[in-house]
């Protein structure tokens, strides 16, 4: 499936260029009169300066309205305990980060209990899709391309797979990663428990244990361990899980009812979930639009030296794109790219 592309050039009117891009890609062809249209975005963790700029999102909302749709901004609550862990704080964060001109509906509800469990393909057998996403008639997926500590990078597939699922669905995906504790190295210092926001590790017999089913396999405890006793295993499974979850999310929509816009600008070391996303690691690339998450992510990775992400995070970030294509999500890993400017 063709991906349409506008180069990031601060010397041009990028709002105008973006609209030329949407017209060429048929971004709003998925919208029919009266449709309730989810504009899926990441509002950014409070303090993070690099999420997609609100004026681009508001302009997308304007175009949805012109197409006859009833748009609303949406995102799902985080599993970890931060500023978007519940519906109230999530909405406050959205408002503070500039998303205050259009309706914002938390996709999985106040306490992430609004979801629909659906069957899927791939490494997961089922996934908990955020209820508001499952109920929407159409969706515009607005993504920010950047690095990610576990999956290598985050784009449209991650915005679907992780961003459109409930806390239970997020935990299901993260638990595909393994965690091992080498008792011969563990000194029982308890630093793993100190840094865990949920205090899940236990010190039993002067050795660390983490048998809690609530552990999301984040790398915090392994990074804090002074002896290297804690390691994450099968990290590549999160890439497969993202693709599997994305398939489940898309199964709740009719064919051709989801479009994708990705902004490859302010490409940071870490994801928008952090208040401190790290350094900008490469030059601004541009804006992409497509009808396929596989194609739009493949186009971005094909334009950059993505092995820099692979080397930094010890995972092949192309794997999530290949997996998505392999389980039947429409699109190509190496798509045709039509340059608008």
Secondary structure, DSSP 8 states (H G I E B T S, - for coil): --EEEEE--TTS-HHHHHHHHHHHHTGGGG--TT-EEEEE-----TT---S--HHHHHHHHHHHHHTT-EEEEEE---SSSSTTSSHHHHHHHHHHTT--SS-EEETT-TTS--EEEEE-SSS-SEEEEEHHHHH-SEEEEEEE-EEETTTEEESHHHHHHTTTB-HHHHHHHHTTSEEEE-TTT-----HHHHH-TT---EEETTEEE---TT----SHHHHH-TT--EEEE-TTHHHHHHHHHHHHHHTTS-TT-EEEEEEE-SEESS-TTSSS---EEE---EEEEES-HHHHHHHHHHHTTTHHHHHHHTS-TTHHHHHHHHTT-SS-TT--EEE--
